[in-house]
């Protein structure tokens, strides 16, 4: 049984799904571009996927996304090297 405690929890789950999709598509550069644009404008916030994040939080999300993309690439390479049955 799944219980949703609040609308905020539901929204968070939706954001994680959107982030997961960007990772799967290899598109962490989207967030990187938004961070760089905010920095050029001397802003301490980043608007990403319909939500405003502090610069620190956005950079943490970006680091997570980039790490996961690298792991996905490693898994893909490993699978390609495996002999076919």
PyMOL Python script that loads the backbone (N, CA, C, O; Angstrom):
from pymol import cmd

cmd.read_pdbstr("""\
ATOM      1  N   UNK A   1       0.844  -1.180   0.000  1.00  0.00           N
ATOM      2  CA  UNK A   1       0.000   0.000   0.000  1.00  0.00           C
ATOM      3  C   UNK A   1       0.889   1.243   0.000  1.00  0.00           C
ATOM      4  O   UNK A   1       1.856   1.320   0.758  1.00  0.00           O
ATOM      5  N   UNK A   2       0.561   2.203  -0.843  1.00  0.00           N
ATOM      6  CA  UNK A   2       1.324   3.445  -0.944  1.00  0.00           C
ATOM      7  C   UNK A   2       0.494   4.568  -0.350  1.00  0.00           C
ATOM      8  O   UNK A   2      -0.682   4.725  -0.676  1.00  0.00           O
ATOM      9  N   UNK A   3       1.111   5.342   0.519  1.00  0.00           N
ATOM     10  CA  UNK A   3       0.436   6.479   1.132  1.00  0.00           C
ATOM     11  C   UNK A   3       1.184   7.748   0.761  1.00  0.00           C
ATOM     12  O   UNK A   3       2.392   7.845   0.978  1.00  0.00           O
ATOM     13  N   UNK A   4       0.485   8.705   0.210  1.00  0.00           N
ATOM     14  CA  UNK A   4       1.063  10.005  -0.093  1.00  0.00           C
ATOM     15  C   UNK A   4       0.691  10.928   1.063  1.00  0.00           C
ATOM     16  O   UNK A   4      -0.485  11.151   1.352  1.00  0.00           O
ATOM     17  N   UNK A   5       1.722  11.458   1.713  1.00  0.00           N
ATOM     18  CA  UNK A   5       1.478  12.262   2.908  1.00  0.00           C
ATOM     19  C   UNK A   5       1.116  13.707   2.604  1.00  0.00           C
ATOM     20  O   UNK A   5       0.448  14.364   3.402  1.00  0.00           O
ATOM     21  N   UNK A   6       1.546  14.194   1.474  1.00  0.00           N
ATOM     22  CA  UNK A   6       1.227  15.580   1.155  1.00  0.00           C
ATOM     23  C   UNK A   6       1.418  15.814  -0.333  1.00  0.00           C
ATOM     24  O   UNK A   6       2.021  14.998  -1.030  1.00  0.00           O
ATOM     25  N   UNK A   7       0.904  16.923  -0.807  1.00  0.00           N
ATOM     26  CA  UNK A   7       1.093  17.302  -2.209  1.00  0.00           C
ATOM     27  C   UNK A   7       2.575  17.516  -2.494  1.00  0.00           C
ATOM     28  O   UNK A   7       3.044  17.232  -3.596  1.00  0.00           O
ATOM     29  N   UNK A   8       3.315  18.019  -1.499  1.00  0.00           N
ATOM     30  CA  UNK A   8       4.750  18.246  -1.669  1.00  0.00           C
ATOM     31  C   UNK A   8       5.473  16.925  -1.936  1.00  0.00           C
ATOM     32  O   UNK A   8       6.376  16.876  -2.770  1.00  0.00           O
ATOM     33  N   UNK A   9       5.091  15.864  -1.243  1.00  0.00           N
ATOM     34  CA  UNK A   9       5.689  14.549  -1.466  1.00  0.00           C
ATOM     35  C   UNK A   9       5.405  14.084  -2.886  1.00  0.00           C
ATOM     36  O   UNK A   9       6.302  13.588  -3.567  1.00  0.00           O
ATOM     37  N   UNK A  10       4.176  14.240  -3.332  1.00  0.00           N
ATOM     38  CA  UNK A  10       3.807  13.856  -4.687  1.00  0.00           C
ATOM     39  C   UNK A  10       4.618  14.642  -5.708  1.00  0.00           C
ATOM     40  O   UNK A  10       5.098  14.074  -6.689  1.00  0.00           O
ATOM     41  N   UNK A  11       4.776  15.940  -5.487  1.00  0.00           N
ATOM     42  CA  UNK A  11       5.551  16.785  -6.389  1.00  0.00           C
ATOM     43  C   UNK A  11       7.007  16.340  -6.410  1.00  0.00           C
ATOM     44  O   UNK A  11       7.624  16.288  -7.475  1.00  0.00           O
ATOM     45  N   UNK A  12       7.558  16.023  -5.255  1.00  0.00           N
ATOM     46  CA  UNK A  12       8.943  15.588  -5.185  1.00  0.00           C
ATOM     47  C   UNK A  12       9.144  14.311  -5.983  1.00  0.00           C
ATOM     48  O   UNK A  12      10.126  14.181  -6.713  1.00  0.00           O
ATOM     49  N   UNK A  13       8.219  13.370  -5.849  1.00  0.00           N
ATOM     50  CA  UNK A  13       8.330  12.132  -6.601  1.00  0.00           C
ATOM     51  C   UNK A  13       8.276  12.417  -8.093  1.00  0.00           C
ATOM     52  O   UNK A  13       8.985  11.778  -8.870  1.00  0.00           O
ATOM     53  N   UNK A  14       7.457  13.353  -8.496  1.00  0.00           N
ATOM     54  CA  UNK A  14       7.373  13.726  -9.897  1.00  0.00           C
ATOM     55  C   UNK A  14       8.668  14.347 -10.395  1.00  0.00           C
ATOM     56  O   UNK A  14       9.100  14.077 -11.515  1.00  0.00           O
ATOM     57  N   UNK A  15       9.289  15.178  -9.564  1.00  0.00           N
ATOM     58  CA  UNK A  15      10.564  15.807  -9.934  1.00  0.00           C
ATOM     59  C   UNK A  15      11.650  14.754 -10.080  1.00  0.00           C
ATOM     60  O   UNK A  15      12.456  14.812 -11.009  1.00  0.00           O
ATOM     61  N   UNK A  16      11.675  13.781  -9.154  1.00  0.00           N
ATOM     62  CA  UNK A  16      12.683  12.724  -9.243  1.00  0.00           C
ATOM     63  C   UNK A  16      12.504  11.922 -10.528  1.00  0.00           C
ATOM     64  O   UNK A  16      13.483  11.521 -11.158  1.00  0.00           O
ATOM     65  N   UNK A  17      11.267  11.693 -10.909  1.00  0.00           N
ATOM     66  CA  UNK A  17      10.995  10.989 -12.161  1.00  0.00           C
ATOM     67  C   UNK A  17      11.482  11.788 -13.359  1.00  0.00           C
ATOM     68  O   UNK A  17      12.045  11.229 -14.300  1.00  0.00           O
ATOM     69  N   UNK A  18      11.263  13.101 -13.322  1.00  0.00           N
ATOM     70  CA  UNK A  18      11.720  13.952 -14.414  1.00  0.00           C
ATOM     71  C   UNK A  18      13.243  13.975 -14.471  1.00  0.00           C
ATOM     72  O   UNK A  18      13.829  13.927 -15.552  1.00  0.00           O
ATOM     73  N   UNK A  19      13.877  14.048 -13.312  1.00  0.00           N
ATOM     74  CA  UNK A  19      15.341  14.036 -13.260  1.00  0.00           C
ATOM     75  C   UNK A  19      15.863  12.696 -13.768  1.00  0.00           C
ATOM     76  O   UNK A  19      16.836  12.651 -14.520  1.00  0.00           O
ATOM     77  N   UNK A  20      15.214  11.606 -13.358  1.00  0.00           N
ATOM     78  CA  UNK A  20      15.628  10.280 -13.829  1.00  0.00           C
ATOM     79  C   UNK A  20      15.531  10.184 -15.352  1.00  0.00           C
ATOM     80  O   UNK A  20      16.396   9.591 -15.996  1.00  0.00           O
ATOM     81  N   UNK A  21      14.490  10.761 -15.917  1.00  0.00           N
ATOM     82  CA  UNK A  21      14.333  10.735 -17.376  1.00  0.00           C
ATOM     83  C   UNK A  21      15.446  11.533 -18.054  1.00  0.00           C
ATOM     84  O   UNK A  21      15.985  11.100 -19.072  1.00  0.00           O
ATOM     85  N   UNK A  22      15.790  12.691 -17.499  1.00  0.00           N
ATOM     86  CA  UNK A  22      16.888  13.479 -18.060  1.00  0.00           C
ATOM     87  C   UNK A  22      18.198  12.701 -17.989  1.00  0.00           C
ATOM     88  O   UNK A  22      18.994  12.736 -18.927  1.00  0.00           O
ATOM     89  N   UNK A  23      18.425  11.997 -16.877  1.00  0.00           N
ATOM     90  CA  UNK A  23      19.635  11.192 -16.737  1.00  0.00           C
ATOM     91  C   UNK A  23      19.652  10.102 -17.797  1.00  0.00           C
ATOM     92  O   UNK A  23      20.659   9.892 -18.472  1.00  0.00           O
ATOM     93  N   UNK A  24      18.534   9.418 -17.935  1.00  0.00           N
ATOM     94  CA  UNK A  24      18.440   8.331 -18.915  1.00  0.00           C
ATOM     95  C   UNK A  24      18.695   8.846 -20.334  1.00  0.00           C
ATOM     96  O   UNK A  24      19.276   8.146 -21.164  1.00  0.00           O
ATOM     97  N   UNK A  25      18.260  10.063 -20.597  1.00  0.00           N
ATOM     98  CA  UNK A  25      18.454  10.664 -21.921  1.00  0.00           C
ATOM     99  C   UNK A  25      19.823  11.310 -22.073  1.00  0.00           C
ATOM    100  O   UNK A  25      20.159  11.800 -23.151  1.00  0.00           O
ATOM    101  N   UNK A  26      20.632  11.316 -20.988  1.00  0.00           N
ATOM    102  CA  UNK A  26      21.958  11.930 -21.038  1.00  0.00           C
ATOM    103  C   UNK A  26      21.900  13.440 -21.175  1.00  0.00           C
ATOM    104  O   UNK A  26      22.689  14.034 -21.911  1.00  0.00           O
ATOM    105  N   UNK A  27      20.964  14.063 -20.464  1.00  0.00           N
ATOM    106  CA  UNK A  27      20.746  15.500 -20.642  1.00  0.00           C
ATOM    107  C   UNK A  27      20.994  16.313 -19.378  1.00  0.00           C
ATOM    108  O   UNK A  27      20.255  17.256 -19.097  1.00  0.00           O
ATOM    109  N   UNK A  28      22.023  15.961 -18.612  1.00  0.00           N
ATOM    110  CA  UNK A  28      22.352  16.778 -17.443  1.00  0.00           C
ATOM    111  C   UNK A  28      22.857  18.153 -17.862  1.00  0.00           C
ATOM    112  O   UNK A  28      22.881  19.093 -17.067  1.00  0.00           O
ATOM    113  N   UNK A  29      23.258  18.249 -19.123  1.00  0.00           N
ATOM    114  CA  UNK A  29      23.730  19.543 -19.628  1.00  0.00           C
ATOM    115  C   UNK A  29      22.632  20.607 -19.561  1.00  0.00           C
ATOM    116  O   UNK A  29      22.934  21.800 -19.538  1.00  0.00           O
ATOM    117  N   UNK A  30      21.367  20.191 -19.529  1.00  0.00           N
ATOM    118  CA  UNK A  30      20.255  21.141 -19.407  1.00  0.00           C
ATOM    119  C   UNK A  30      20.381  21.915 -18.105  1.00  0.00           C
ATOM    120  O   UNK A  30      20.296  23.143 -18.102  1.00  0.00           O
ATOM    121  N   UNK A  31      20.581  21.210 -17.005  1.00  0.00           N
ATOM    122  CA  UNK A  31      20.729  21.870 -15.705  1.00  0.00           C
ATOM    123  C   UNK A  31      22.031  22.662 -15.659  1.00  0.00           C
ATOM    124  O   UNK A  31      22.063  23.767 -15.117  1.00  0.00           O
ATOM    125  N   UNK A  32      23.094  22.115 -16.215  1.00  0.00           N
ATOM    126  CA  UNK A  32      24.379  22.826 -16.239  1.00  0.00           C
ATOM    127  C   UNK A  32      24.237  24.176 -16.940  1.00  0.00           C
ATOM    128  O   UNK A  32      24.769  25.180 -16.467  1.00  0.00           O
ATOM    129  N   UNK A  33      23.534  24.200 -18.046  1.00  0.00           N
ATOM    130  CA  UNK A  33      23.300  25.441 -18.789  1.00  0.00           C
ATOM    131  C   UNK A  33      22.506  26.440 -17.953  1.00  0.00           C
ATOM    132  O   UNK A  33      22.811  27.633 -17.956  1.00  0.00           O
ATOM    133  N   UNK A  34      21.495  25.963 -17.241  1.00  0.00           N
ATOM    134  CA  UNK A  34      20.680  26.848 -16.399  1.00  0.00           C
ATOM    135  C   UNK A  34      21.496  27.411 -15.239  1.00  0.00           C
ATOM    136  O   UNK A  34      21.345  28.579 -14.879  1.00  0.00           O
ATOM    137  N   UNK A  35      22.356  26.587 -14.659  1.00  0.00           N
ATOM    138  CA  UNK A  35      23.217  27.052 -13.565  1.00  0.00           C
ATOM    139  C   UNK A  35      24.149  28.144 -14.076  1.00  0.00           C
ATOM    140  O   UNK A  35      24.294  29.187 -13.439  1.00  0.00           O
ATOM    141  N   UNK A  36      24.776  27.909 -15.213  1.00  0.00           N
ATOM    142  CA  UNK A  36      25.708  28.899 -15.775  1.00  0.00           C
ATOM    143  C   UNK A  36      24.994  30.207 -16.113  1.00  0.00           C
ATOM    144  O   UNK A  36      25.543  31.289 -15.908  1.00  0.00           O
ATOM    145  N   UNK A  37      23.780  30.104 -16.627  1.00  0.00           N
ATOM    146  CA  UNK A  37      23.013  31.314 -16.946  1.00  0.00           C
ATOM    147  C   UNK A  37      22.688  32.095 -15.675  1.00  0.00           C
ATOM    148  O   UNK A  37      22.789  33.322 -15.654  1.00  0.00           O
ATOM    149  N   UNK A  38      22.302  31.392 -14.624  1.00  0.00           N
ATOM    150  CA  UNK A  38      22.009  32.063 -13.348  1.00  0.00           C
ATOM    151  C   UNK A  38      23.256  32.726 -12.785  1.00  0.00           C
ATOM    152  O   UNK A  38      23.183  33.834 -12.254  1.00  0.00           O
ATOM    153  N   UNK A  39      24.398  32.059 -12.897  1.00  0.00           N
ATOM    154  CA  UNK A  39      25.651  32.631 -12.404  1.00  0.00           C
ATOM    155  C   UNK A  39      26.030  33.892 -13.184  1.00  0.00           C
ATOM    156  O   UNK A  39      26.496  34.871 -12.601  1.00  0.00           O
ATOM    157  N   UNK A  40      25.829  33.863 -14.496  1.00  0.00           N
ATOM    158  CA  UNK A  40      26.131  35.051 -15.312  1.00  0.00           C
ATOM    159  C   UNK A  40      25.265  36.240 -14.913  1.00  0.00           C
ATOM    160  O   UNK A  40      25.689  37.392 -15.002  1.00  0.00           O
ATOM    161  N   UNK A  41      24.041  35.940 -14.471  1.00  0.00           N
ATOM    162  CA  UNK A  41      23.106  36.994 -14.061  1.00  0.00           C
ATOM    163  C   UNK A  41      23.221  37.315 -12.572  1.00  0.00           C
ATOM    164  O   UNK A  41      22.404  38.050 -12.018  1.00  0.00           O
ATOM    165  N   UNK A  42      24.254  36.750 -11.930  1.00  0.00           N
ATOM    166  CA  UNK A  42      24.496  36.965 -10.493  1.00  0.00           C
ATOM    167  C   UNK A  42      23.282  36.612  -9.636  1.00  0.00           C
ATOM    168  O   UNK A  42      22.979  37.295  -8.657  1.00  0.00           O
ATOM    169  N   UNK A  43      22.593  35.537 -10.016  1.00  0.00           N
ATOM    170  CA  UNK A  43      21.450  35.065  -9.245  1.00  0.00           C
ATOM    171  C   UNK A  43      21.910  33.922  -8.350  1.00  0.00           C
ATOM    172  O   UNK A  43      22.837  33.192  -8.702  1.00  0.00           O
ATOM    173  N   UNK A  44      21.278  33.768  -7.214  1.00  0.00           N
ATOM    174  CA  UNK A  44      21.629  32.680  -6.304  1.00  0.00           C
ATOM    175  C   UNK A  44      20.580  31.569  -6.324  1.00  0.00           C
ATOM    176  O   UNK A  44      20.529  30.730  -5.424  1.00  0.00           O
ATOM    177  N   UNK A  45      19.746  31.577  -7.365  1.00  0.00           N
ATOM    178  CA  UNK A  45      18.707  30.574  -7.535  1.00  0.00           C
ATOM    179  C   UNK A  45      18.686  30.089  -8.972  1.00  0.00           C
ATOM    180  O   UNK A  45      19.105  30.793  -9.891  1.00  0.00           O
ATOM    181  N   UNK A  46      18.185  28.859  -9.148  1.00  0.00           N
ATOM    182  CA  UNK A  46      18.066  28.268 -10.479  1.00  0.00           C
ATOM    183  C   UNK A  46      16.642  27.729 -10.622  1.00  0.00           C
ATOM    184  O   UNK A  46      16.162  26.995  -9.757  1.00  0.00           O
ATOM    185  N   UNK A  47      15.982  28.087 -11.695  1.00  0.00           N
ATOM    186  CA  UNK A  47      14.638  27.583 -11.978  1.00  0.00           C
ATOM    187  C   UNK A  47      14.793  26.372 -12.885  1.00  0.00           C
ATOM    188  O   UNK A  47      15.275  26.494 -14.011  1.00  0.00           O
ATOM    189  N   UNK A  48      14.383  25.196 -12.395  1.00  0.00           N
ATOM    190  CA  UNK A  48      14.606  23.939 -13.103  1.00  0.00           C
ATOM    191  C   UNK A  48      13.409  23.028 -12.889  1.00  0.00           C
ATOM    192  O   UNK A  48      13.023  22.766 -11.750  1.00  0.00           O
ATOM    193  N   UNK A  49      12.823  22.549 -13.965  1.00  0.00           N
ATOM    194  CA  UNK A  49      11.680  21.635 -13.922  1.00  0.00           C
ATOM    195  C   UNK A  49      10.523  22.186 -13.096  1.00  0.00           C
ATOM    196  O   UNK A  49       9.887  21.462 -12.330  1.00  0.00           O
ATOM    197  N   UNK A  50      10.267  23.464 -13.264  1.00  0.00           N
ATOM    198  CA  UNK A  50       9.115  24.076 -12.609  1.00  0.00           C
ATOM    199  C   UNK A  50       9.299  24.408 -11.143  1.00  0.00           C
ATOM    200  O   UNK A  50       8.325  24.689 -10.444  1.00  0.00           O
ATOM    201  N   UNK A  51      10.529  24.381 -10.671  1.00  0.00           N
ATOM    202  CA  UNK A  51      10.795  24.660  -9.256  1.00  0.00           C
ATOM    203  C   UNK A  51      12.047  25.522  -9.143  1.00  0.00           C
ATOM    204  O   UNK A  51      12.964  25.409  -9.957  1.00  0.00           O
ATOM    205  N   UNK A  52      12.080  26.378  -8.133  1.00  0.00           N
ATOM    206  CA  UNK A  52      13.251  27.208  -7.883  1.00  0.00           C
ATOM    207  C   UNK A  52      14.130  26.530  -6.841  1.00  0.00           C
ATOM    208  O   UNK A  52      13.670  26.189  -5.752  1.00  0.00           O
ATOM    209  N   UNK A  53      15.411  26.337  -7.189  1.00  0.00           N
ATOM    210  CA  UNK A  53      16.389  25.715  -6.305  1.00  0.00           C
ATOM    211  C   UNK A  53      17.467  26.721  -5.957  1.00  0.00           C
ATOM    212  O   UNK A  53      17.792  27.591  -6.764  1.00  0.00           O
ATOM    213  N   UNK A  54      18.025  26.608  -4.757  1.00  0.00           N
ATOM    214  CA  UNK A  54      19.187  27.427  -4.426  1.00  0.00           C
ATOM    215  C   UNK A  54      20.332  26.975  -5.330  1.00  0.00           C
ATOM    216  O   UNK A  54      20.310  25.862  -5.854  1.00  0.00           O
ATOM    217  N   UNK A  55      21.314  27.823  -5.508  1.00  0.00           N
ATOM    218  CA  UNK A  55      22.449  27.477  -6.354  1.00  0.00           C
ATOM    219  C   UNK A  55      23.146  26.218  -5.821  1.00  0.00           C
ATOM    220  O   UNK A  55      23.539  25.345  -6.595  1.00  0.00           O
ATOM    221  N   UNK A  56      23.294  26.134  -4.510  1.00  0.00           N
ATOM    222  CA  UNK A  56      23.932  24.966  -3.908  1.00  0.00           C
ATOM    223  C   UNK A  56      23.160  23.684  -4.185  1.00  0.00           C
ATOM    224  O   UNK A  56      23.753  22.661  -4.529  1.00  0.00           O
ATOM    225  N   UNK A  57      21.838  23.735  -4.035  1.00  0.00           N
ATOM    226  CA  UNK A  57      21.016  22.555  -4.300  1.00  0.00           C
ATOM    227  C   UNK A  57      21.081  22.164  -5.776  1.00  0.00           C
ATOM    228  O   UNK A  57      21.180  20.982  -6.107  1.00  0.00           O
ATOM    229  N   UNK A  58      21.027  23.147  -6.649  1.00  0.00           N
ATOM    230  CA  UNK A  58      21.093  22.868  -8.089  1.00  0.00           C
ATOM    231  C   UNK A  58      22.416  22.198  -8.450  1.00  0.00           C
ATOM    232  O   UNK A  58      22.443  21.267  -9.255  1.00  0.00           O
ATOM    233  N   UNK A  59      23.504  22.666  -7.859  1.00  0.00           N
ATOM    234  CA  UNK A  59      24.814  22.063  -8.145  1.00  0.00           C
ATOM    235  C   UNK A  59      24.897  20.642  -7.603  1.00  0.00           C
ATOM    236  O   UNK A  59      25.516  19.778  -8.225  1.00  0.00           O
ATOM    237  N   UNK A  60      24.281  20.390  -6.455  1.00  0.00           N
ATOM    238  CA  UNK A  60      24.247  19.030  -5.910  1.00  0.00           C
ATOM    239  C   UNK A  60      23.452  18.096  -6.825  1.00  0.00           C
ATOM    240  O   UNK A  60      23.863  16.963  -7.075  1.00  0.00           O
ATOM    241  N   UNK A  61      22.321  18.578  -7.317  1.00  0.00           N
ATOM    242  CA  UNK A  61      21.510  17.787  -8.244  1.00  0.00           C
ATOM    243  C   UNK A  61      22.312  17.509  -9.512  1.00  0.00           C
ATOM    244  O   UNK A  61      22.290  16.392 -10.030  1.00  0.00           O
ATOM    245  N   UNK A  62      23.017  18.521 -10.011  1.00  0.00           N
ATOM    246  CA  UNK A  62      23.830  18.346 -11.210  1.00  0.00           C
ATOM    247  C   UNK A  62      24.917  17.295 -10.991  1.00  0.00           C
ATOM    248  O   UNK A  62      25.145  16.449 -11.855  1.00  0.00           O
ATOM    249  N   UNK A  63      25.586  17.345  -9.842  1.00  0.00           N
ATOM    250  CA  UNK A  63      26.626  16.353  -9.558  1.00  0.00           C
ATOM    251  C   UNK A  63      26.026  14.945  -9.526  1.00  0.00           C
ATOM    252  O   UNK A  63      26.618  14.001 -10.049  1.00  0.00           O
ATOM    253  N   UNK A  64      24.861  14.813  -8.918  1.00  0.00           N
ATOM    254  CA  UNK A  64      24.178  13.519  -8.889  1.00  0.00           C
ATOM    255  C   UNK A  64      23.853  13.057 -10.306  1.00  0.00           C
ATOM    256  O   UNK A  64      24.104  11.907 -10.666  1.00  0.00           O
ATOM    257  N   UNK A  65      23.293  13.962 -11.105  1.00  0.00           N
ATOM    258  CA  UNK A  65      22.910  13.608 -12.474  1.00  0.00           C
ATOM    259  C   UNK A  65      24.130  13.171 -13.295  1.00  0.00           C
ATOM    260  O   UNK A  65      24.073  12.173 -14.012  1.00  0.00           O
ATOM    261  N   UNK A  66      25.216  13.911 -13.187  1.00  0.00           N
ATOM    262  CA  UNK A  66      26.410  13.577 -13.948  1.00  0.00           C
ATOM    263  C   UNK A  66      26.995  12.234 -13.514  1.00  0.00           C
ATOM    264  O   UNK A  66      27.441  11.448 -14.349  1.00  0.00           O
ATOM    265  N   UNK A  67      26.991  11.976 -12.214  1.00  0.00           N
ATOM    266  CA  UNK A  67      27.491  10.690 -11.701  1.00  0.00           C
ATOM    267  C   UNK A  67      26.636   9.539 -12.228  1.00  0.00           C
ATOM    268  O   UNK A  67      27.168   8.514 -12.654  1.00  0.00           O
ATOM    269  N   UNK A  68      25.341   9.703 -12.203  1.00  0.00           N
ATOM    270  CA  UNK A  68      24.441   8.658 -12.687  1.00  0.00           C
ATOM    271  C   UNK A  68      24.600   8.437 -14.188  1.00  0.00           C
ATOM    272  O   UNK A  68      24.535   7.301 -14.657  1.00  0.00           O
ATOM    273  N   UNK A  69      24.808   9.518 -14.946  1.00  0.00           N
ATOM    274  CA  UNK A  69      25.043   9.367 -16.388  1.00  0.00           C
ATOM    275  C   UNK A  69      26.310   8.556 -16.641  1.00  0.00           C
ATOM    276  O   UNK A  69      26.334   7.694 -17.520  1.00  0.00           O
ATOM    277  N   UNK A  70      27.358   8.831 -15.872  1.00  0.00           N
ATOM    278  CA  UNK A  70      28.606   8.074 -16.017  1.00  0.00           C
ATOM    279  C   UNK A  70      28.386   6.603 -15.687  1.00  0.00           C
ATOM    280  O   UNK A  70      28.894   5.726 -16.386  1.00  0.00           O
ATOM    281  N   UNK A  71      27.632   6.331 -14.626  1.00  0.00           N
ATOM    282  CA  UNK A  71      27.341   4.945 -14.264  1.00  0.00           C
ATOM    283  C   UNK A  71      26.536   4.253 -15.362  1.00  0.00           C
ATOM    284  O   UNK A  71      26.787   3.091 -15.680  1.00  0.00           O
ATOM    285  N   UNK A  72      25.570   4.967 -15.938  1.00  0.00           N
ATOM    286  CA  UNK A  72      24.780   4.399 -17.038  1.00  0.00           C
ATOM    287  C   UNK A  72      25.667   4.066 -18.230  1.00  0.00           C
ATOM    288  O   UNK A  72      25.488   3.028 -18.867  1.00  0.00           O
ATOM    289  N   UNK A  73      26.619   4.939 -18.531  1.00  0.00           N
ATOM    290  CA  UNK A  73      27.536   4.686 -19.639  1.00  0.00           C
ATOM    291  C   UNK A  73      28.393   3.448 -19.367  1.00  0.00           C
ATOM    292  O   UNK A  73      28.614   2.631 -20.261  1.00  0.00           O
ATOM    293  N   UNK A  74      28.875   3.313 -18.127  1.00  0.00           N
ATOM    294  CA  UNK A  74      29.683   2.145 -17.762  1.00  0.00           C
ATOM    295  C   UNK A  74      28.875   0.862 -17.912  1.00  0.00           C
ATOM    296  O   UNK A  74      29.380  -0.137 -18.424  1.00  0.00           O
ATOM    297  N   UNK A  75      27.616   0.889 -17.465  1.00  0.00           N
ATOM    298  CA  UNK A  75      26.771  -0.307 -17.582  1.00  0.00           C
ATOM    299  C   UNK A  75      26.524  -0.652 -19.039  1.00  0.00           C
ATOM    300  O   UNK A  75      26.520  -1.826 -19.410  1.00  0.00           O
ATOM    301  N   UNK A  76      26.320   0.357 -19.860  1.00  0.00           N
ATOM    302  CA  UNK A  76      26.091   0.120 -21.282  1.00  0.00           C
ATOM    303  C   UNK A  76      27.331  -0.497 -21.920  1.00  0.00           C
ATOM    304  O   UNK A  76      27.221  -1.458 -22.681  1.00  0.00           O
ATOM    305  N   UNK A  77      28.493   0.038 -21.622  1.00  0.00           N
ATOM    306  CA  UNK A  77      29.738  -0.488 -22.179  1.00  0.00           C
ATOM    307  C   UNK A  77      29.935  -1.929 -21.716  1.00  0.00           C
ATOM    308  O   UNK A  77      30.314  -2.789 -22.510  1.00  0.00           O
ATOM    309  N   UNK A  78      29.681  -2.194 -20.440  1.00  0.00           N
ATOM    310  CA  UNK A  78      29.828  -3.544 -19.904  1.00  0.00           C
ATOM    311  C   UNK A  78      28.918  -4.519 -20.649  1.00  0.00           C
ATOM    312  O   UNK A  78      29.344  -5.608 -21.033  1.00  0.00           O
ATOM    313  N   UNK A  79      27.660  -4.116 -20.849  1.00  0.00           N
ATOM    314  CA  UNK A  79      26.703  -4.982 -21.556  1.00  0.00           C
ATOM    315  C   UNK A  79      27.147  -5.244 -22.991  1.00  0.00           C
ATOM    316  O   UNK A  79      26.995  -6.355 -23.499  1.00  0.00           O
ATOM    317  N   UNK A  80      27.688  -4.233 -23.633  1.00  0.00           N
ATOM    318  CA  UNK A  80      28.120  -4.401 -25.022  1.00  0.00           C
ATOM    319  C   UNK A  80      29.315  -5.346 -25.134  1.00  0.00           C
ATOM    320  O   UNK A  80      29.492  -6.012 -26.154  1.00  0.00           O
ATOM    321  N   UNK A  81      30.129  -5.401 -24.088  1.00  0.00           N
ATOM    322  CA  UNK A  81      31.315  -6.265 -24.098  1.00  0.00           C
ATOM    323  C   UNK A  81      30.977  -7.717 -23.764  1.00  0.00           C
ATOM    324  O   UNK A  81      31.789  -8.610 -24.007  1.00  0.00           O
ATOM    325  N   UNK A  82      29.796  -7.962 -23.212  1.00  0.00           N
ATOM    326  CA  UNK A  82      29.420  -9.319 -22.835  1.00  0.00           C
ATOM    327  C   UNK A  82      29.122 -10.156 -24.089  1.00  0.00           C
ATOM    328  O   UNK A  82      28.468  -9.684 -25.019  1.00  0.00           O
ATOM    329  N   UNK A  83      29.605 -11.392 -24.099  1.00  0.00           N
ATOM    330  CA  UNK A  83      29.327 -12.249 -25.263  1.00  0.00           C
ATOM    331  C   UNK A  83      27.848 -12.585 -25.343  1.00  0.00           C
ATOM    332  O   UNK A  83      27.170 -12.715 -24.324  1.00  0.00           O
ATOM    333  N   UNK A  84      27.368 -12.721 -26.541  1.00  0.00           N
ATOM    334  CA  UNK A  84      25.972 -13.092 -26.753  1.00  0.00           C
ATOM    335  C   UNK A  84      25.802 -14.565 -26.457  1.00  0.00           C
ATOM    336  O   UNK A  84      26.712 -15.366 -26.669  1.00  0.00           O
ATOM    337  N   UNK A  85      24.629 -14.912 -25.966  1.00  0.00           N
ATOM    338  CA  UNK A  85      24.346 -16.322 -25.647  1.00  0.00           C
ATOM    339  C   UNK A  85      23.625 -16.978 -26.790  1.00  0.00           C
ATOM    340  O   UNK A  85      23.299 -18.163 -26.716  1.00  0.00           O
TER     341      UNK A  85
END
""", "prot")
cmd.dss("prot")
cmd.show_as("cartoon", "prot")
cmd.util.cbc("prot")
cmd.orient("prot")
